[in-house]
Amino acid sequence: MSFSKKIINIVNEEFEAKRDRSEAVRDERLIEIYSKIPEIRAIDKELSLTGVNIMACAIEGKDGLSERIEALKQRNLTLQEKRADLLTSKGYSADYTDLHYACPLCQDWGVNGGKMCQCYKSRLIEEQFKVSGISNLIKTQSFETFSLDMYERRDDMKELLGYALNYVDDFAKIKDNVLFVGGTGLGKTHMSTAIAKALIENGYNVVYETAQNIFFDFDSDRFRDRFSDEEPISQKYLDCDLLIIDDLGAEAVNSFTVACLYNIINTRLNKNLPIIASTNLSSKEIRSKYHDRITSRLFGEFTIKMFLGNDLRKIKK
């Protein structure tokens, strides 16, 4: 698991709040029950002393220790039964004053049996979807919804789909940089979203964003307070496990955006952090649009995957 500290902190605070709410409800119910059934307060006081009494017996160490401890345990069980009977006789459930957790397995701590509880992992994944940029896309775009039926060049797309599935399965070992190239409406966004969704579900920190929005964030950081303790908006593009850049080449290309793109590619290559970029541009258009320092990396360090055929959106219409 490699969720960002920000996401982990968000979920940890949420789980702490859930535990606090459970304890607050329990405390309110105890006050209510003590006022309505005073005998339960006396029972709870005696029950709370069970551990102390057992310890006292152990310290004394006299003959018949096991019998005295067993008698204390039986007394404890009797008191618990009496307490439950008192509650039910007044119309309450026997566990009315117990702590009730959202997840009984981990009791809202996020750990069950020394391992991450499924409820905690699910919340981490939900938060990662929110910050990844694909929270809306994943509703309709995944490997399960990627159909080959509409493609004329079905064999080519079948090979591409197999590559994407293997990319997810072998991500921890391979971490290839990939450039998806092809015209509009050929499934590049769908394929990218499917990869992002699967990797996030596997616990990876994936960020998916259009090139235009990425460069806008870098531009915004130029004017931020340099003395601020907050992390730059653009830092996530340099640190995430996988960065997916959608629609590369659609942005306004100038010296600033070119410098940003070079910084992203160079920084992530040095950190061995992969990039998947998709573009509608041909190789000739890419070379004419970007500096040699960028194109040499795109065509030298990235696996090129071509999306061929006709615009599926037009075909569907």
C-alpha positions in Angstrom: 0.0 0.0 0.0 1.3 3.4 -0.9 -1.5 5.9 -0.3 -0.4 9.5 0.3 0.0 10.8 3.8 -2.8 13.3 3.1 -5.3 10.5 2.3 -4.1 8.4 5.3 -4.6 11.3 7.6 -8.0 12.0 6.2 -9.2 8.4 6.8 -7.5 8.2 10.2 -9.2 11.4 11.4 -12.5 9.9 10.1 -12.0 6.7 12.0 -11.1 8.5 15.2 -14.2 10.6 14.8 -16.3 7.5 14.5 -14.8 6.0 17.7 -15.4 9.3 19.5 -19.1 9.3 18.3 -19.5 5.7 19.5 -18.1 6.6 22.9 -20.2 9.7 23.2 -23.4 7.8 22.4 -22.4 5.1 25.0 -21.8 7.7 27.6 -25.1 9.5 27.0 -26.9 6.2 27.2 -25.2 5.3 30.5 -26.3 8.6 32.0 -29.9 7.8 30.9 -29.9 4.3 32.2 -28.3 5.2 35.6 -31.0 7.8 36.1 -33.8 5.4 35.2 -32.4 2.2 36.6 -30.0 3.1 39.5 -29.3 -0.6 40.3 -27.3 -0.8 37.1 -24.9 1.8 38.3 -24.1 -0.4 41.4 -23.7 -3.4 39.1 -21.3 -1.6 36.8 -19.3 -0.4 39.8 -18.9 -4.0 41.1 -18.1 -5.3 37.6 -15.4 -2.7 37.2 -13.7 -4.1 40.3 -13.5 -7.7 39.0 -10.0 -7.3 37.6 -8.8 -5.7 40.8 -10.3 -8.4 43.0 -8.7 -11.1 40.8 -5.3 -9.4 41.1 -5.7 -9.1 44.9 -6.4 -12.9 45.1 -3.3 -13.6 43.1 -1.1 -11.4 45.3 -2.4 -13.1 48.5 -1.3 -16.4 47.0 -3.1 -18.5 49.7 -4.6 -21.9 49.3 -7.8 -22.1 47.3 -6.7 -19.4 44.9 -8.2 -21.0 41.8 -11.5 -21.5 43.6 -11.7 -17.9 44.7 -10.9 -16.6 41.2 -13.5 -19.0 39.7 -16.0 -17.6 42.2 -15.2 -14.1 41.1 -15.7 -15.0 37.5 -19.1 -16.7 38.2 -20.1 -13.6 40.2 -19.2 -11.5 37.2 -21.3 -13.6 34.9 -24.3 -13.4 37.3 -24.0 -9.6 37.4 -23.9 -9.4 33.6 -27.0 -11.5 33.3 -28.8 -9.5 36.0 -27.8 -6.3 34.2 -29.2 -7.6 30.9 -32.4 -8.7 32.5 -32.9 -5.2 34.1 -32.4 -3.5 30.7 -34.8 -5.8 28.8 -37.4 -5.5 31.6 -37.5 -1.8 31.0 -37.8 -2.1 27.2 -34.2 -1.7 26.3 -31.9 -4.1 24.4 -29.4 -6.0 26.5 -26.6 -4.2 24.7 -28.1 -0.7 24.8 -25.2 0.8 26.7 -22.4 -1.2 24.9 -20.1 0.5 22.4 -21.5 0.1 18.9 -18.9 0.5 16.2 -19.4 1.1 12.5 -17.2 -1.9 11.9 -17.4 -4.6 14.6 -14.4 -6.4 13.2 -11.8 -3.7 13.8 -13.9 -1.6 16.2 -13.2 1.4 13.9 -9.4 1.2 14.4 -8.8 0.0 10.9 -6.8 -3.0 12.0 -8.2 -6.5 12.3 -6.0 -9.4 13.3 -2.8 -7.4 12.8 -3.8 -6.6 9.2 -5.5 -3.7 7.5 -9.3 -4.1 7.9 -11.3 -4.2 4.7 -13.4 -1.2 5.8 -10.2 0.9 6.2 -8.8 -0.2 2.9 -12.1 0.7 1.2 -12.1 4.2 2.6 -8.5 4.7 1.5 -9.5 3.6 -2.0 -12.6 5.9 -2.0 -10.4 8.9 -1.0 -7.8 8.0 -3.6 -10.5 8.0 -6.3 -11.6 11.5 -5.2 -8.1 13.0 -5.5 -7.0 10.9 -8.5 -9.2 12.8 -11.0 -11.2 9.8 -12.2 -14.1 9.7 -9.7 -16.6 10.4 -12.4 -14.9 8.4 -15.2 -14.8 5.1 -13.3 -18.6 5.0 -13.2 -18.6 4.0 -16.8 -15.0 3.3 -17.8 -13.2 0.2 -16.5 -11.7 -3.1 -17.9 -15.1 -4.7 -17.4 -16.8 -2.1 -19.7 -14.0 -2.0 -22.3 -15.7 -3.8 -25.2 -13.8 -4.9 -28.3 -17.0 -5.3 -30.4 -17.0 -1.8 -31.8 -13.4 -2.0 -33.1 -12.7 -2.8 -36.7 -9.2 -3.8 -35.9 -10.2 -6.1 -33.1 -7.0 -8.1 -33.0 -4.9 -4.9 -32.5 -7.2 -3.8 -29.7 -7.2 -7.2 -28.1 -3.4 -7.1 -27.9 -3.6 -3.6 -26.4 -6.2 -4.7 -23.8 -3.9 -7.6 -22.9 -1.0 -5.2 -22.5 -3.0 -3.0 -20.2 -4.1 -5.9 -18.0 -0.5 -7.2 -17.8 0.6 -3.6 -17.0 -1.6 -3.6 -13.9 -0.6 -7.2 -12.8 3.1 -6.5 -13.2 3.1 -2.8 -12.1 5.3 -3.4 -9.0 8.1 -4.9 -11.1 7.9 -3.2 -14.5 6.6 0.3 -14.1 6.8 1.1 -17.8 6.3 4.6 -19.2 3.6 4.4 -21.9 2.5 6.8 -24.6 -1.0 6.1 -26.0 -1.2 7.6 -29.5 -4.2 7.8 -31.8 -7.1 9.9 -33.0 -10.1 10.9 -30.9 -12.7 8.4 -29.8 -10.5 5.3 -30.0 -10.6 4.4 -26.3 -7.4 6.0 -25.0 -9.2 7.7 -22.1 -11.2 4.5 -21.3 -8.0 2.4 -21.2 -6.2 4.9 -19.1 -9.1 5.1 -16.6 -9.3 1.3 -16.4 -5.6 1.1 -15.5 -6.0 3.8 -12.9 -9.0 2.2 -11.3 -7.4 -1.2 -11.1 -4.1 0.2 -9.6 -5.9 2.3 -7.1 -7.9 -0.7 -6.0 -4.6 -2.5 -5.5 -3.4 0.3 -3.2 -1.4 2.5 -5.5 -1.4 6.3 -5.5 -2.5 7.2 -9.0 -3.2 10.8 -10.3 -5.1 11.2 -13.5 -5.4 14.7 -15.1 -5.4 16.5 -18.4 -2.2 18.2 -19.5 -3.9 21.5 -19.5 -5.0 21.2 -15.9 -1.6 19.9 -14.8 0.2 23.0 -16.3 -2.4 25.3 -14.8 -1.6 23.9 -11.3 2.1 24.4 -11.9 1.3 28.0 -13.0 -0.8 28.5 -9.8 2.2 27.4 -7.7 4.3 30.2 -9.1 2.2 32.7 -7.3 1.7 30.8 -4.0 3.0 32.1 -0.7 6.6 30.7 -0.5 6.5 30.7 3.2 3.3 28.6 3.4 3.5 25.2 5.1 1.0 23.8 2.5 2.5 21.5 -0.1 2.4 22.9 -3.6 -0.6 21.8 -5.7 1.7 20.4 -8.4 3.8 18.2 -6.0 1.4 15.3 -6.5 2.3 15.1 -10.1 5.9 14.4 -9.2 5.4 12.0 -6.3 2.5 9.7 -7.1 3.1 6.1 -8.0 1.6 6.6 -11.5 0.8 9.8 -13.3 -1.6 9.7 -16.2 -1.5 12.7 -18.5 -4.6 12.9 -20.6 -4.8 14.8 -24.0 -1.1 15.7 -24.1 -0.7 18.3 -26.9 -4.1 19.9 -26.4 -2.6 22.5 -24.1 -1.2 25.9 -25.2 2.5 25.1 -25.8 4.9 27.8 -24.6 8.2 28.1 -22.8 6.5 27.6 -19.4 4.5 24.5 -20.3 7.4 22.9 -22.1 9.6 23.5 -19.1 6.9 22.0 -16.8 6.6 18.9 -19.0 10.3 18.4 -19.1 10.5 18.7 -15.3 7.7 16.2 -14.8 9.2 13.7 -17.2 12.8 14.1 -16.0 11.9 14.1 -12.3 9.7 11.0 -12.6 12.3 9.1 -14.7 14.9 9.8 -12.1 12.6 8.6 -9.4 11.6 5.5 -11.4 8.0 6.6 -11.2 6.1 5.8 -14.4 3.9 8.0 -16.6 1.1 7.1 -19.0 0.4 9.9 -21.4 -2.3 9.9 -24.2 -2.2 12.2 -27.2 -4.1 12.7 -30.4 -1.0 14.0 -32.1 1.0 12.0 -34.6 4.8 11.5 -34.0 5.5 14.2 -36.6 3.2 16.7 -34.7 4.8 15.8 -31.4 8.3 16.5 -32.8 7.2 19.8 -34.2 5.4 20.8 -31.0 7.9 20.0 -28.3 11.7 20.5 -27.8 14.1 17.7 -28.6 14.8 17.2 -24.9 11.2 16.1 -24.5 10.6 14.2 -27.7 13.9 12.2 -27.2 12.4 11.0 -23.8 8.9 10.4 -25.2 10.2 8.2 -28.0 13.2 6.8 -26.2 11.9 6.1 -22.7 8.2 5.4 -23.4 6.6 2.3 -24.8 4.4 3.6 -27.8 1.0 2.0 -28.1 -1.1 2.9 -31.1 -4.9 3.1 -31.1 -6.1 2.6 -34.7 -9.4 2.7 -36.4 -12.4 5.1 -36.7 -13.9 7.3 -34.0 -16.1 5.0 -31.9 -18.3 7.8 -30.8 -19.3 8.5 -34.4 -19.9 4.8 -35.0 -22.2 4.6 -32.0 -24.2 7.6 -33.3 
